[in-house]
Amino acid sequence: MNLWLQLEFDHNVMAYCERPLRIPDLRPPRTVDFWVRAVDGDRFLIVLRGAECSQDAQIQRFDLPVGRIGSGRRFTLPPQEVDANAVLFGNQASILQHVAVARAQVTEEMKRRVLARCEDGTTLGELENDPSFTGTMLARAAAFALLLDERLSCPTLASAPLSRTSRMVPA
């Protein structure tokens, strides 16, 4: 799930597909974890698990298909690289959850108000206490939508769990 979150938050990623194909002739059988279309080209991502770290050379030799899914470079990722920052991944999951739940209710006007409040930096708690929002969840969802759009930034996103004291600043 951590790799999925990284792909969701990467603005260079235009599209991705989870588990797009099996690696031919590999024993035991193995599936590619993601096909990714990014600004710099297509790639296949394979997250190595346990004993596969010693099979890396064998996994690297598989032939890439050409056709409907496209072709691309292959990358193997050791598990520690994918799971490197639990705080960041937890925050990203929370952001996606808030935005998905309130997407229909968050308007461009709400986003403009959040941007104006965050011009000099403000906390989530200050946004949530703003009476111009109809609820704390909408204020938070609007701020998180702006984080996803890279119009706001949270300096502690990777180092501290999101809370009412998390500071939002212009990106």
N, C-alpha and C positions, 0 to 999 in steps of 0.2 A: 504494500500500500504506500510505503514511503516514496518509491519511485514514481508511482502514479501522481502523488502530490507534487513532486518536483516537476513533472511534465505539465501539470495543470498550471503551475505558477510560472513556468518559463515562457516569456513572451516571444521567444524565438521559435517556439513550437507551434506549428500551424495545424497539425493533425497527428493523431497517433492511434494505433490499434493494439489492443492487448492480446497476447498469445496468437499471433497471426499465422504461424506455421511451425511444423516440426523440423528439427535438424535431421536430415537424412543420414542413414547409416551410423547413427551414434547409439551405442549400447551402454547403459540402458537408454531408452528413448528420451529425448529432451525437446522441449518446446522453447522457441524464442519468446522472451518475456514481452517485448514491445517492438513494433515497427514505428518509427518516428519520422515525420516529415517536418523539417525545420528550415529556417531561412537559409542555412548553409548546406542543405541537402538532406537526403534520406539516410537513415541508419537503423540497424537492428541492435537492440539492447538485450543482453543476457546477464541476469544476475546469478552469479555463481553461488552454489549452496554446498556447504560442507565439503564432502570428498571431491566435488567438481573442481575445486581450486587446483587439484593435481591433474585434472583432465583438461585444463585450460588450453593447452596446445592442440588437443584433439578437437575441442569445440571451435577453436579459431580456424580450423581447416575446412569447415563445411562450405559447400558451394551455395552462393546466394542465388535465389530465383530471380528471374526477370519476367515481367509480365504485369498482371493485374495489380499486384501489391508493390511493384516497382523493384528497384535494386538499390543497394546502398552499402555503406561501410558497416562493419560489425564491431561492436564494443562489448567486452566482458567487464562486468563490474563486481569486485569483491564485495561480500555482504557488509563489511564494515564501512565501505564508502556509501552504500545506500542508506544505512541506518545511523549515519554519523551524528545527526542532531535531532534528538527526540523532542526537545522543546520547540524547535522550528516546525517539525512535522505536526506536532499537536496543535500549534497555533494555526498552521495552514488548514488543517482539517476543520478547526472551529470556524475559521473565516469562510471556507467553502460552505459549511453547513448553514451559517447565518445568511449568506448571500442566496443560497438555493431556496431557503424557506421564505425569504421576504422579497424575492426578486420582483414579483408583480406589484408590491406595495411601495417599493423605493422609486421615487420619481427623480427626474433631472433637477427639479427645484430643490428637493431634499439634498441632493448631492451638492448643489451650489451653496446651500446654507452651511453644510459641513465644511466645504472648502473655505468659505469665508471665516468660519469659526477657527479653523486650523491655520489660518494665515501666519500667525505668530506662534503656532503650536498650542495644542490643548490636549487634555486627557480624555479618555473614553468616558469617564465619570462626568466630566463637565459637559460633554456632548449629550449624555443620557439625561442630565438634569435640565437641559434646555427645554423650556415649555413650548417652543414652536414645533417640537416633534410630538407626535401623538403617542409615542411609547419608546421605552429605552431600547427595545429590540430594533425598531426602525432606525433610530439614530446610529446604533452599532452596525446594522446591516448597510446603511448608506456609507459609513466610514470604511467598512470592509470592502464594499464594491469599489470605492476609490483606491483602496490599497491594491486590489486586483488589477485595476486599470493603470496602475503606477502613477496616479495623480497625487496620492498621499504616501507617506512612508512612516514606518514605526521603527525607530532606532533600536528597540529592544526585542524585535520580532524573533530573532534567533537565540536570544539569551535569557528571556524571562517569559513565563506564561502570560497570556493576555489577561488583563484585569482592568478595573476601573481606573487604575493609575497609569496604564499604558499611554504613552504620549504619541499623538499623531501630528506630523509636520508635513508641509508641502514637499513633494518629491523633487 
